[in-house]
Amino acid sequence: MTTRVFRVRAIVLAAMFVVFLSCATTGPGGQKSFIIIPSGQEVEIGAGMAQQVEGTETVLPDSVWQAYLTEVGQKIVDICDRQDIEYHFKVIQSDQINAFAAPGGYIYFYTGLLREMDNEAEMAAVMAHEISHVVARHGIKRLQKALGVALAYELAFGGEGAGQALDAAIGLGMGLVFAGYSRGAEREADRFGIHYMAKAGYDPQGALGMFDKLAALGDRGAPNVFEQLASSHPATQERIANAHAQIAEMQPLPPGLILNESRYQQMLKRFPAK
Ligand SMILES: [Zn+2]
């Protein structure tokens, strides 16, 4: 009898907690979504992944570049819809043309991608896209699905297997980083990315420049390209068309939006010779 009452009470409490979590979890533009894993655990998973990334890749040993990437990232973070976590930005020294966001706000840019960009607004376009994935919890949602509900609950409620669940989440998360998001998730990150970059003071033309460069790279068959954007995927042209349409709708844009080409070109000179 008592056990049954306890069980019912536990189920009711769990249900209440789930309702509370799903209400508390918002994405870009204030959209609500159902997330089991709370931000605290998401950050723990992201921190574990960051440790693995930095253990296998070379962080660019240039504090000026690290500060520059953080400055641009933080400008976008300041106006974004997710303020319950701290964001981290790092430049990786690698010819891979890539950038990605791990759950919990750990964002990485490869020098290979940064060398392809011509101005700060193009870098900010990639940055705003990655931050949008974090705001929309795309990484943690995908991980939650891959982990399965039982493990996700173990993580969220800190049961006996929480430590193992965390290790499993970090391992799975690493595998998912380069797997690419769904088209729906990409569309959402593109849309909010353009919105955020303009709100942070960047000319959204930077997004068009960025898309064009990555699409051209794909045509040349460059490997390891940023989120498969430049692969010969039919979605690439659709994404470019969507960006054009969105920017057309945003007219007239406020005056004073920046591209910052000269500063960016100066920064590129700091990279080690290839
Ligand atoms: Zn993306």
Boltz pocket constraint, residues with backbone or C-beta under 6 A from the ligand:
constraints:
  - pocket:
      binder: B
      contacts: [[A, 129], [A, 133], [A, 181], [A, 185], [A, 186], [A, 189], [A, 227]]
      max_distance: 6.0
